[in-house]
Amino acid sequence: MDEVIIDVRLNEYASRDRNPHVPFGPDEIAAAAAACRDEGAGIAHFHARDPASGAASTDPGLYCEIARALRGATDLVLLPTLGAGVATDVEVRLAHVAAMGRDPETRADLAPLDLVTTNLTVYDARERRFVSDDRIYANPVRTLRALSEGVRKAGAHPVPVVWNVGSLRLIEPLLEAGVLREPLYVELTLTAGGILDGHPPTPRGLEALLDFLPPGLDLEWAVLCVGGNLLDLADRVLESGGHFALGLGDYPYPELGMPSNAELVRQVVERARAHGREPAGPGATRRRLGLG
């Protein structure tokens, strides 16, 4: 039976204004992740947040504290951020992953490489104005090389994160250059809610990415949706053999009331089982991604 990997995106930079279940501090993140693991998740993606205010943090010590709490609560594959939109300096973006890698109890398993340089643009269509119009997320190939090298030195595996067809066209050259290595876990990014930099979360938006997935490679692909409801595309993802990266960090899911991250994982598992697929869980996820 084909298993489905569920990568729960626990908090990102989301506020609690629209959903109070977004976890901030290490204990909250660990408890939310453990509940997701019980429902069938295999990967925990997290950002460091100030436990009181929820402000984004790049503090390596806080990342290590979160990782230690996660390791104490669950066996999930750990996938911390590399500072999208918060840090621009390569050394700063890598500092927490390097610190985590100094101790087996805190070491990351995976770390994301965004294969794109883009505007981090948000547009409010109702008010006809740009909420942000001056933020650039810079990931030239030289930066991707440095990030990949730093991630590997820390004992983790780079995860190519795709934002558009151009990102997909980079994968094979980066493999040939040694920046990436098989097997690959590839995340396909869709965007909604005024975030203009990715493909829209529609069947055509997803198909445009799937059409350009490099053939003949040892890879698993998952879909995420920043600013929108990924569950609307669940059947298409499952029918195509894909996996899921979703959570309250990307979208509060008001359609479901005020769900927790674990409730979102449960929704995915229910839909997967309707397609004859079971959740992979941490052990099967590690095997499928070549993590040992």
C-alpha positions as CSV (number, residue, x, y, z in Angstrom):
1,M,0.0,0.0,0.0
2,D,1.4,3.4,-1.0
3,E,2.0,5.6,2.1
4,V,1.5,9.3,2.3
5,I,4.0,11.5,4.1
6,I,2.5,14.3,6.2
7,D,4.8,17.2,6.9
8,V,3.1,19.4,9.5
9,R,4.0,23.1,9.2
10,L,3.3,24.0,12.8
11,N,3.7,27.7,13.1
12,E,5.7,29.7,10.5
13,Y,5.0,33.4,11.2
14,A,1.3,33.0,11.8
15,S,-0.4,35.0,14.5
16,R,-3.1,33.7,16.9
17,D,-5.6,36.4,15.7
18,R,-7.5,33.9,13.5
19,N,-6.6,30.6,15.2
20,P,-5.4,30.4,18.9
21,H,-3.8,27.0,18.4
22,V,-0.7,28.3,16.7
23,P,2.2,27.1,18.9
24,F,4.9,29.6,20.0
25,G,7.2,28.3,22.7
26,P,9.2,25.1,22.8
27,D,6.8,23.2,25.0
28,E,3.8,24.2,22.9
29,I,5.5,23.3,19.7
30,A,6.5,19.9,21.1
31,A,3.0,19.2,22.4
32,A,1.4,20.1,19.1
33,A,3.9,18.0,17.2
34,A,3.4,15.0,19.4
35,A,-0.4,15.2,18.9
36,C,0.2,15.4,15.1
37,R,2.5,12.4,15.3
38,D,-0.3,10.5,17.0
39,E,-2.6,11.3,14.1
40,G,-0.1,10.1,11.5
41,A,2.4,12.9,10.7
42,G,5.9,12.1,9.8
43,I,7.7,15.4,9.7
44,A,7.6,18.5,12.0
45,H,8.4,21.9,10.3
46,F,8.9,24.7,12.8
47,H,10.1,28.3,13.3
48,A,11.4,29.7,16.5
49,R,9.0,32.1,18.1
50,D,9.2,34.1,21.2
51,P,7.2,32.1,23.7
52,A,5.3,35.1,25.0
53,S,4.8,37.5,22.1
54,G,5.1,35.0,19.2
55,A,7.7,37.3,17.5
56,A,9.9,35.5,15.0
57,S,13.4,34.6,16.3
58,T,16.7,33.6,14.8
59,D,18.2,32.7,18.2
60,P,20.2,29.4,17.8
61,G,19.7,28.7,21.5
62,L,15.9,28.8,21.2
63,Y,16.0,26.5,18.2
64,C,18.1,24.0,20.2
65,E,15.6,24.3,23.0
66,I,12.7,23.6,20.6
67,A,14.5,20.6,19.0
68,R,15.3,19.1,22.5
69,A,11.6,19.4,23.5
70,L,10.6,17.8,20.2
71,R,13.0,14.9,20.6
72,G,11.7,14.4,24.1
73,A,8.1,14.3,23.0
74,T,8.2,12.5,19.6
75,D,10.3,10.7,17.0
76,L,9.2,13.0,14.1
77,V,11.6,14.0,11.4
78,L,12.8,17.5,12.2
79,L,12.7,20.2,9.6
80,P,13.5,23.7,10.9
81,T,13.3,26.8,8.7
82,L,16.3,28.6,7.2
83,G,15.0,32.0,7.9
84,A,12.8,32.9,4.9
85,G,11.9,36.6,5.2
86,V,13.6,37.1,8.5
87,A,17.4,36.7,7.9
88,T,19.3,37.5,4.7
89,D,22.9,36.8,5.7
90,V,23.9,33.2,4.9
91,E,25.8,32.8,8.2
92,V,22.7,34.0,10.1
93,R,20.4,31.7,8.2
94,L,22.6,28.7,9.0
95,A,23.5,29.6,12.6
96,H,20.7,27.7,14.3
97,V,21.1,24.6,12.1
98,A,24.8,24.5,12.9
99,A,24.1,24.9,16.6
100,M,21.5,22.1,16.5
101,G,23.9,19.9,14.7
102,R,26.5,19.9,17.5
103,D,24.3,17.6,19.6
104,P,22.6,14.4,18.4
105,E,19.7,15.3,20.7
106,T,18.9,18.5,18.8
107,R,20.3,17.8,15.3
108,A,17.9,18.6,12.4
109,D,17.1,15.9,9.8
110,L,16.1,18.2,7.0
111,A,16.4,21.9,6.1
112,P,14.7,23.8,3.3
113,L,16.4,25.3,0.2
114,D,14.0,27.7,-1.6
115,L,15.0,27.5,-5.2
116,V,13.8,31.0,-6.1
117,T,14.6,34.7,-5.8
118,T,11.3,36.5,-5.6
119,N,9.2,39.4,-4.3
120,L,7.6,38.5,-1.0
121,T,4.6,40.5,-2.1
122,V,1.2,40.6,-0.4
123,Y,-1.7,42.4,-2.1
124,D,-5.0,43.2,-0.4
125,A,-7.5,43.0,-3.3
126,R,-10.4,44.3,-1.2
127,E,-8.6,47.5,-0.4
128,R,-6.7,47.5,-3.7
129,R,-3.3,48.1,-2.1
130,F,0.0,46.3,-1.5
131,V,0.5,45.3,2.1
132,S,4.1,44.7,1.3
133,D,5.9,46.0,-1.8
134,D,9.6,46.1,-0.9
135,R,10.7,42.7,0.3
136,I,12.9,40.5,-1.8
137,Y,13.7,36.9,-0.9
138,A,17.2,36.3,-2.4
139,N,18.4,32.8,-3.2
140,P,21.0,33.0,-6.0
141,V,22.8,29.8,-6.9
142,R,25.9,30.9,-4.9
143,T,23.7,31.2,-1.8
144,L,22.1,27.8,-2.4
145,R,25.5,26.3,-2.6
146,A,26.6,27.8,0.7
147,L,23.3,26.9,2.4
148,S,23.5,23.3,1.1
149,E,27.0,22.9,2.3
150,G,26.2,24.3,5.7
151,V,23.1,22.1,6.1
152,R,25.2,19.0,5.3
153,K,28.0,20.0,7.7
154,A,25.3,20.1,10.4
155,G,24.2,16.5,9.6
156,A,21.0,17.4,7.8
157,H,19.7,16.9,4.2
158,P,18.6,19.9,2.0
159,V,15.0,20.0,0.9
160,P,14.4,21.8,-2.5
161,V,11.4,24.0,-2.1
162,V,9.8,24.9,-5.5
163,W,7.9,28.1,-6.1
164,N,7.4,28.0,-9.9
165,V,8.5,26.2,-13.0
166,G,11.8,27.9,-13.0
167,S,12.5,26.3,-9.6
168,L,11.8,22.9,-11.0
169,R,14.2,23.5,-13.9
170,L,17.0,24.2,-11.4
171,I,16.8,20.8,-9.8
172,E,18.7,18.8,-12.3
173,P,21.5,21.3,-12.7
174,L,21.8,21.5,-8.9
175,L,22.0,17.7,-8.8
176,E,24.8,17.7,-11.4
177,A,26.6,20.4,-9.5
178,G,26.4,18.5,-6.3
179,V,24.3,21.1,-4.5
180,L,21.5,18.5,-4.2
181,R,21.7,14.7,-3.9
182,E,19.2,11.9,-4.4
183,P,16.9,10.8,-2.9
184,L,15.1,14.1,-2.9
185,Y,12.2,15.4,-0.9
186,V,10.7,18.2,-3.0
187,E,8.1,20.6,-1.7
188,L,5.8,22.3,-4.3
189,T,4.6,25.7,-3.1
190,L,1.2,27.1,-4.0
191,T,0.1,30.6,-2.7
192,A,-3.2,32.4,-2.1
193,G,-4.6,35.1,0.2
194,G,-2.9,37.9,-1.6
195,I,0.5,36.2,-1.7
196,L,1.4,36.5,-5.4
197,D,4.8,34.8,-5.7
198,G,3.7,31.1,-6.3
199,H,1.3,29.2,-8.4
200,P,-2.4,29.6,-7.3
201,P,-3.9,26.6,-5.4
202,T,-6.0,25.4,-8.3
203,P,-5.9,22.2,-10.3
204,R,-4.2,24.1,-13.2
205,G,-1.7,25.8,-10.8
206,L,-0.7,22.4,-9.4
207,E,-0.7,20.7,-12.8
208,A,1.8,23.3,-14.1
209,L,4.2,22.2,-11.5
210,L,3.6,18.5,-11.9
211,D,4.1,18.8,-15.6
212,F,7.7,20.0,-15.0
213,L,8.8,17.6,-12.2
214,P,12.1,16.1,-13.5
215,P,11.5,12.6,-14.7
216,G,13.6,9.6,-13.7
217,L,14.8,10.9,-10.4
218,D,14.5,9.3,-7.0
219,L,12.2,11.8,-5.3
220,E,9.1,12.2,-3.3
221,W,7.0,15.4,-3.7
222,A,4.7,17.1,-1.3
223,V,2.4,20.1,-1.8
224,L,2.1,23.1,0.5
225,C,-0.2,26.1,0.2
226,V,0.7,29.4,1.9
227,G,-2.4,31.5,2.5
228,G,-5.0,29.0,1.4
229,N,-6.8,25.7,2.0
230,L,-4.7,22.9,0.7
231,L,-7.5,20.4,1.5
232,D,-9.4,21.6,-1.5
233,L,-6.7,19.9,-3.7
234,A,-6.3,16.8,-1.5
235,D,-7.9,14.4,-3.9
236,R,-5.8,15.6,-6.8
237,V,-2.6,15.3,-4.7
238,L,-3.5,11.8,-3.5
239,E,-4.5,10.5,-7.0
240,S,-1.1,11.8,-8.3
241,G,0.9,10.0,-5.7
242,G,1.9,13.1,-3.8
243,H,2.3,14.0,-0.2
244,F,1.2,16.9,2.1
245,A,2.9,19.8,3.9
246,L,0.3,21.7,5.7
247,G,-0.5,23.3,9.0
248,L,-1.6,26.4,10.9
249,G,1.6,28.2,10.0
250,D,0.3,28.5,6.5
251,Y,-3.4,29.0,6.9
252,P,-5.8,29.1,9.9
253,Y,-8.5,26.8,8.2
254,P,-11.6,28.8,9.3
255,E,-13.6,26.4,7.1
256,L,-13.1,23.8,9.9
257,G,-13.8,26.2,12.8
258,M,-10.6,26.7,14.8
259,P,-8.8,23.4,14.2
260,S,-5.5,22.3,15.8
261,N,-2.6,21.1,13.7
262,A,-3.4,17.6,14.8
263,E,-7.0,18.0,13.5
264,L,-5.6,19.0,10.1
265,V,-3.4,15.9,10.0
266,R,-6.5,13.8,10.9
267,Q,-8.3,15.4,7.9
268,V,-5.5,14.4,5.6
269,V,-5.4,10.8,6.9
270,E,-9.1,10.4,6.5
271,R,-8.9,11.5,2.9
272,A,-5.8,9.4,2.2
273,R,-7.5,6.3,3.5
274,A,-10.4,6.9,1.2
275,H,-7.8,6.6,-1.6
276,G,-6.3,3.5,-0.2
277,R,-3.3,5.2,1.3
278,E,-2.0,5.1,4.9
279,P,0.0,7.7,6.7
280,A,3.8,7.0,6.5
281,G,4.6,8.0,10.1
282,P,8.2,8.9,11.1
283,G,9.8,5.5,10.5
284,A,8.4,5.0,7.0
285,T,9.1,8.7,6.2
286,R,12.8,8.2,7.1
287,R,13.1,5.2,4.9
288,R,11.4,6.8,1.9
289,L,13.6,9.9,2.2
290,G,16.8,8.0,2.8
291,L,17.3,9.3,6.3
292,G,18.3,5.9,7.8
